[in-house]
Amino acid sequence: QLNKQNQLILLKSLDYEYQSLYNLTIVAEDSVGHKTSILLIVHVNDLNDNPVKFPQKYLQFQLEENQLNQTFISHIQAEDKDINDRILYTIYPDDIDQIESYFELKSNGNLFTKQSIDREQISKFNFRIMANDSLHIDLISIEILIIDQNDNKPILKSQSPLCILPNKTNQTLQIQLHGYDPDENENGNITYSLINPSSLNLFLYVTVVNVHYEYVRYQDILEQ
C-alpha cells in the first residue's frame, strides 16, 4: 500500500513460487479532481529458499548381467519448488570407490553402466546419490540387483569316473558325480544324460537333486 509519504509499502512477504508478477495502478489526483495514473509492474526475484528433495528415500532397480557399456538404467529425479534452480546429481563421496568402475551418473541424473557386470562375481550394489541446488542437498539410497542369465556351463568335479563291474548278473553299481552350475535358481539346475552308451542295458538314474548338486546312479543290468 501507499503510505502518507507516497511510499509503496509491502504488507507481507512475497513468494515467487506463489506469484512472480504484480500489476499495480497508482493514481494521482489534485484538489479539483484532475487525475493521472501510472502502471507499475513488480517482478519478484526468485531466491533459493526451498530445499531440494527426493520424493522417496529409496529406489531399487534390476539389471540383467552382461549388459553393454553405457546401458541406460534410470533417470534420478529430485524436486525443488524454486523454479529457476538447477539441480546437480552426484554419487555420494563416501560411496564412489565401490561403484565408480561399474556405474556412471551424469549431472542431469541419468544413470548408466560403465562395464559389463557378471552376477557370479557381484550380485548387488548399494550406494547413495546426492542432489544439490547449490545451497541445499538431499540423499537417496539406490539398490541395483543384478539378474542372472544362463551364461555358465555346468561343471563336473570328476570328468572321467572309472569303475570296474564284476561279471555278475543283476549287478547294480552306484557312482556318485558332483555337478555344479554357478547360475542362479532354474538357470543353475543340471540334468544328466548318457551319450553313446557302450551297452543298451546301461541306464542312468538321478537320485538326489539340490540347488547346485546332483547325484546320479548308473545301473547295469547284465543278461545271463
C-alpha positions as CSV (number, residue, x, y, z in Angstrom):
1,Q,0.0,0.0,0.0
2,L,1.0,3.7,-0.2
3,N,1.8,5.5,3.0
4,K,1.4,9.2,3.7
5,Q,4.8,9.9,2.2
6,N,3.6,8.2,-1.0
7,Q,5.9,5.3,-0.5
8,L,4.9,1.8,-1.6
9,I,5.0,-0.5,1.4
10,L,4.8,-4.3,1.4
11,L,2.2,-5.6,3.8
12,K,3.6,-9.2,3.8
13,S,6.4,-11.2,2.4
14,L,6.2,-12.1,-1.3
15,D,6.7,-15.7,-2.5
16,Y,8.0,-16.1,-6.0
17,E,6.7,-19.7,-6.2
18,Y,3.2,-18.4,-5.4
19,Q,3.1,-15.3,-7.6
20,S,6.1,-13.8,-9.5
21,L,4.4,-10.7,-11.1
22,Y,2.2,-8.0,-9.8
23,N,0.5,-5.2,-11.8
24,L,-0.4,-2.0,-9.8
25,T,-2.1,1.2,-11.0
26,I,-1.1,4.3,-9.0
27,V,-3.5,7.3,-9.4
28,A,-2.6,10.9,-8.6
29,E,-5.4,13.4,-8.1
30,D,-5.4,17.2,-7.3
31,S,-7.9,19.2,-5.3
32,V,-10.1,20.0,-8.3
33,G,-10.3,16.4,-9.5
34,H,-7.7,16.2,-12.2
35,K,-6.3,12.7,-12.3
36,T,-3.3,10.9,-13.8
37,S,-2.2,7.3,-13.4
38,I,0.7,5.1,-14.0
39,L,1.0,1.4,-14.4
40,L,3.5,-0.2,-12.0
41,I,4.8,-3.7,-12.7
42,V,6.6,-5.5,-9.8
43,H,8.7,-8.5,-10.7
44,V,9.5,-10.8,-7.7
45,N,13.1,-12.1,-7.7
46,D,13.4,-15.8,-7.1
47,L,15.6,-16.8,-4.1
48,N,16.8,-20.3,-3.3
49,D,14.6,-20.5,-0.3
50,N,13.2,-24.0,-0.9
51,P,15.2,-27.2,-0.2
52,V,15.8,-29.8,-3.0
53,K,14.1,-33.0,-2.0
54,F,13.7,-36.6,-3.3
55,P,10.1,-37.7,-3.3
56,Q,11.3,-41.0,-1.8
57,K,14.4,-42.1,0.1
58,Y,15.0,-45.5,-1.6
59,L,14.9,-46.8,-5.2
60,Q,15.6,-50.4,-6.4
61,F,16.5,-51.3,-10.0
62,Q,17.0,-54.7,-11.6
63,L,19.7,-55.1,-14.3
64,E,20.5,-58.2,-16.2
65,E,24.1,-59.3,-16.1
66,N,26.4,-59.0,-19.2
67,Q,24.8,-55.7,-20.4
68,L,26.9,-53.5,-22.6
69,N,28.8,-50.4,-21.5
70,Q,26.7,-47.3,-21.3
71,T,23.4,-49.2,-20.8
72,F,20.8,-46.8,-19.5
73,I,19.5,-47.8,-16.1
74,S,17.2,-44.9,-15.0
75,H,16.8,-41.1,-14.6
76,I,17.1,-40.0,-11.0
77,Q,14.8,-37.0,-10.3
78,A,14.6,-34.7,-7.2
79,E,12.1,-31.9,-6.7
80,D,12.7,-28.2,-6.0
81,K,9.9,-25.6,-5.7
82,D,12.4,-23.0,-6.7
83,I,11.7,-23.0,-10.4
84,N,14.9,-21.5,-11.6
85,D,17.2,-23.6,-9.5
86,R,19.5,-26.1,-11.4
87,I,19.9,-29.4,-9.6
88,L,23.1,-31.3,-10.0
89,Y,23.4,-35.1,-9.2
90,T,26.5,-36.8,-8.0
91,I,27.4,-40.1,-6.3
92,Y,27.8,-39.5,-2.6
93,P,31.5,-39.1,-1.9
94,D,31.7,-42.0,0.6
95,D,30.3,-44.4,-1.9
96,I,32.3,-43.5,-5.0
97,D,35.1,-46.0,-4.6
98,Q,32.9,-49.1,-4.5
99,I,30.9,-48.3,-7.7
100,E,32.8,-45.9,-9.9
101,S,34.2,-48.7,-12.1
102,Y,30.7,-50.1,-12.7
103,F,28.3,-47.1,-13.0
104,E,28.3,-43.5,-14.3
105,L,25.9,-40.8,-13.1
106,K,25.5,-37.8,-15.3
107,S,25.0,-34.4,-13.7
108,N,21.4,-34.4,-15.0
109,G,20.5,-37.6,-13.1
110,N,20.9,-40.2,-15.9
111,L,22.5,-43.4,-14.6
112,F,24.4,-45.7,-16.9
113,T,26.6,-48.8,-16.7
114,K,30.4,-48.4,-17.3
115,Q,31.1,-52.1,-17.9
116,S,29.5,-55.5,-18.3
117,I,28.7,-56.9,-14.9
118,D,29.0,-60.6,-14.0
119,R,26.4,-61.7,-11.4
120,E,28.5,-64.6,-10.4
121,Q,31.2,-62.1,-9.3
122,I,28.8,-59.5,-7.7
123,S,25.1,-59.7,-7.4
124,K,24.0,-56.4,-5.7
125,F,25.1,-52.8,-5.4
126,N,24.1,-50.3,-2.8
127,F,25.1,-46.6,-2.9
128,R,23.7,-43.1,-2.4
129,I,23.0,-40.3,-4.8
130,M,23.2,-36.6,-3.8
131,A,21.0,-33.8,-5.3
132,N,22.5,-30.3,-4.9
133,D,20.8,-27.0,-5.8
134,S,24.0,-25.0,-4.7
135,L,22.6,-24.3,-1.3
136,H,20.6,-27.4,-0.2
137,I,21.3,-31.1,-0.6
138,D,19.3,-34.3,-0.3
139,L,20.2,-38.0,-0.5
140,I,18.5,-41.1,-1.9
141,S,19.6,-44.7,-1.4
142,I,20.0,-46.8,-4.6
143,E,20.0,-50.6,-4.8
144,I,20.8,-52.4,-8.1
145,L,20.1,-56.1,-8.2
146,I,21.9,-58.0,-10.9
147,I,19.6,-60.5,-12.6
148,D,21.1,-63.9,-13.6
149,Q,21.5,-65.1,-17.2
150,N,22.2,-68.7,-18.0
151,D,25.7,-67.9,-19.2
152,N,27.8,-70.6,-17.4
153,K,28.4,-74.3,-18.3
154,P,27.8,-76.9,-15.6
155,I,31.0,-78.3,-14.1
156,L,31.7,-81.9,-13.1
157,K,34.2,-82.3,-10.4
158,S,35.1,-85.7,-11.8
159,Q,35.4,-85.6,-15.6
160,S,36.0,-89.3,-16.2
161,P,34.9,-91.5,-13.3
162,L,36.3,-95.1,-13.6
163,C,34.8,-98.2,-12.1
164,I,35.1,-101.9,-12.8
165,L,31.9,-104.0,-12.8
166,P,32.3,-107.7,-11.8
167,N,30.8,-110.2,-14.3
168,K,27.7,-111.0,-12.2
169,T,24.1,-111.0,-13.1
170,N,21.7,-108.3,-11.9
171,Q,24.6,-106.3,-10.6
172,T,23.9,-102.8,-9.5
173,L,26.7,-100.3,-9.4
174,Q,26.4,-96.8,-7.9
175,I,28.7,-93.9,-9.0
176,Q,28.3,-90.5,-7.4
177,L,29.1,-87.5,-9.5
178,H,29.2,-83.9,-8.2
179,G,28.0,-81.3,-10.6
180,Y,27.9,-77.6,-10.1
181,D,26.5,-74.7,-12.1
182,P,27.1,-71.1,-10.7
183,D,24.0,-69.7,-12.4
184,E,21.1,-68.9,-10.1
185,N,17.8,-70.8,-9.5
186,E,16.5,-72.6,-12.6
187,N,19.5,-71.4,-14.6
188,G,21.6,-73.5,-12.2
189,N,19.7,-76.7,-12.5
190,I,21.7,-79.6,-14.1
191,T,20.3,-82.6,-15.9
192,Y,22.3,-85.7,-16.8
193,S,22.1,-88.0,-19.8
194,L,24.1,-90.8,-21.4
195,I,25.8,-90.2,-24.8
196,N,26.5,-93.2,-26.9
197,P,26.5,-95.8,-24.1
198,S,28.5,-99.0,-24.7
199,S,25.6,-101.2,-23.8
200,L,21.9,-101.0,-24.4
201,N,21.5,-102.3,-20.9
202,L,23.0,-99.3,-19.3
203,F,20.6,-97.0,-17.6
204,L,21.0,-93.6,-15.8
205,Y,19.0,-92.6,-12.7
206,V,19.0,-89.3,-10.9
207,T,18.6,-89.9,-7.2
208,V,19.0,-86.6,-5.4
209,V,18.8,-83.0,-6.7
210,N,19.6,-79.8,-4.7
211,V,20.3,-76.3,-5.7
212,H,23.6,-76.8,-7.4
213,Y,24.5,-80.5,-7.0
214,E,23.1,-83.7,-8.4
215,Y,23.9,-87.2,-7.5
216,V,23.4,-89.9,-10.2
217,R,23.3,-93.7,-10.2
218,Y,24.4,-95.9,-13.0
219,Q,22.6,-99.3,-13.1
220,D,24.0,-102.0,-15.3
221,I,21.6,-105.0,-15.9
222,L,23.5,-107.8,-17.4
223,E,21.9,-110.7,-19.2
224,Q,22.7,-114.1,-18.2
